[in-house]
Amino acid sequence: MSAVHKNIVILISGSGSNMAAIVRAAERRHWGDRYGARVAAVISNKAEVGGLGVAREHHIPTAVLDHKGFASREAFDAALMTEIDRHGPALVVLAGFMRILTPGFVQHYEGRLINIHPSLLPAFTGLNTHQRAIDMGCRFAGATVHRVTAELDHGDILDQAVVPVLPGDTAQALAARVLTQEHIMYPRAVEQLLAAG
């Protein structure tokens, strides 16, 4: 078995379903043996979210930093960087982490910070992506894994999944179909980065 030298830190704010998909892929596809990689920690800005329980079930260390306890966005991000850096991350993976990150944070993890966004970027940056796609009459929607830059929902596209918008779709129905594809695509994108070295 190869020594672990590629730590992955995942940031969540909720149920952590994409985090869980990545953790399952790491176990099932033997990332430790194949790439010397492991999910080293899961960090949330909210206590008592379901994703923390999932991480603990897989014996992954967890931490909570409540952003409400900090005087500024910069102060929170500084504390978050300290917590993340304890694990020496090769990759920092945003998996439903509902915080806009400061430029200093993004710069600190330049080249190592990735996110998944529920639209086919560059279309529909920001929030309410599924309803906006329906309202615009789009035939297709989807999700994008991208490198994080200081500009919201920009950065190099690493992978995309396309999902048809069906007649009579609601935002909730479309979101559910997109999420099933996210759970396939996000682990795949992470693994491709690990394989690339």
N, C-alpha and C positions, 0 to 999 in steps of 0.2 A: 504494500500500500504506500502510495506516495505521501510525502509530508504535506500537510495543508499549508499553503502559502498564499492562497487567494481567498480572503475573507469577504463575504457579502453581508452588508448591513441593510436591512429593509425597514423603511419608515411607513407607518400606517396611521390611519385615524379612525378606523371602523372595523368592519367584519374581517378584513384581511383576506378576502377570497383569492385575490391575485397572489398575495404572499403565500397562502397555503398551496396554490398551484405550483409556485416556484419551489417551495420546500419539498413537495411530493416529487417533483421532477428531479431535484437534487438527489433524493434518496433512490428513486427508481432507476435513474440513469447513471448512478454511481459517480457523481461529480467529484467526490473526494479522490477516488482511485484514478479517474481519467484526467482530471484537471488540477488536482490538489486544491479543490475549492469546497467551501462549505458556507452555509448560512450561519454567521457567527452571532448575530443579534437581531432582534426585532424591537424597534423603538416606536412608541406612540406618543402623540401629544394629548391623548385623552385616556384617562384611566377606565378600567372596566369595559373596554371594548372587546368584542368577541375574538378579534385577531390575536390578542395577547394570550388568550386561553389556548388557541390553536398552536401558537408557538411553544407554549409550555408543554403541551402534549407531545411535541416532538423534541423536547429537552433542549430547546434553544433559549439562551438567556434573553430576558426582556428588560426594558426600562420604560418609565413613563416620565415625560417632561411636559407638564401642563403649561401651555403658552400663556394662560391667564395669570400665571404667577410671575410674569416678567414685565418690566416697565416699558419695554420697547421690543419691536420685531428684531432689532439688532442684538439686544441682550439675550433673547430667546435663541436666536440662531447661534450665538457664541457658545451658549451652554450646550446646545445640540451638537455642535462641532466637537466639543470636548468629549461628550458621551460617545459619539460615533468614532472618534479617533482612538479611543481606548482599544478598539478592535482592529486597528490598522487595515481599513477596508481597501480592497482592490476595486470594489464596486459598491456604490450607494444607490439603492433601488427604491424609488418612490412608488408605493403601491396603495393608491387611495389616500395619500398624505395630503390633507386639505389645508395646506398653508402655502402662501406665496413666499418664496425664499428670497432673502436679500442678495444683492449682487456679490457681496463678500463671501457668502456661503457658497454660491454657485461657482465663484472663481476658485475657492479653496479645493473643490472637488472636480475641477475642470477635467473633462475626459473620463471621469469615473462615475458621473451622476446621470441616471437615466429615469425616464418617466413613461407611463402609459396614459394616453389621452383618448377618451371615447368619441373620436371623430377621425375622419380621413384628413389629417392635416395636409396642407395649411388651411383647410376649411374648418370653420366653427371652433376657433380657439375659445378658451374660457368655459363658462358654465352653460347648462341647459342645451347641450349639444344635440340630443336626440329630438327634442321638440323643435328646435330650429331647423334640423334637417327635414323633418316632416312638413313644417310650415313653408319651407322653400320648395317643396315638391321634389325633393331628391329621390332618385330611384335606388340609390345605394347609400349606405352609411358604413360605419365600421370603427376601427380603433387603430391607433398608431403608437409604436414604441419609438421614442426619440431621445437623443442626448439633450440634457437640460442646459439652456443658456440663460443669460440675464433677461432675455425677452420671453415673456410667457408663451408656452406652447410652441416654441420655435426650436431650432437645433436640428442637427442631422437626423433624418428618418432612418431607423434601423430595421423596422419591419412594419407591415400593415396587414390588416385583415378586413375584407370587404363582406358586408352583410346586406342583402336586399331589403329595401323598405317595402313592406307589403301593403296592399290596399286596406284601409281602415286601421292601420297601425296606430297604437298609442305610444307615447314616449316610454312608458314602462315596459311594454311588450318588446319594443325595439331594443331597449337597454338590456333586457334579459338575453336576447339573442346575441347582441354584441358581446356581452360578458362571457358567454360560453366560448367565443372565439378568443377573447382576451386571455382566458385560462390556458389556451393552447399556445398562443403567440408569445406571451411575455416570457414564459420559461424558455421557449425556443430562442428568443432574442438574447436572453442572458447567457444561455449555453453557447451561442455563436460568439459572443464576446469572450467568454472563457476559453473557447477553442482557439481563438485568434491570438491569445496570449495576453 
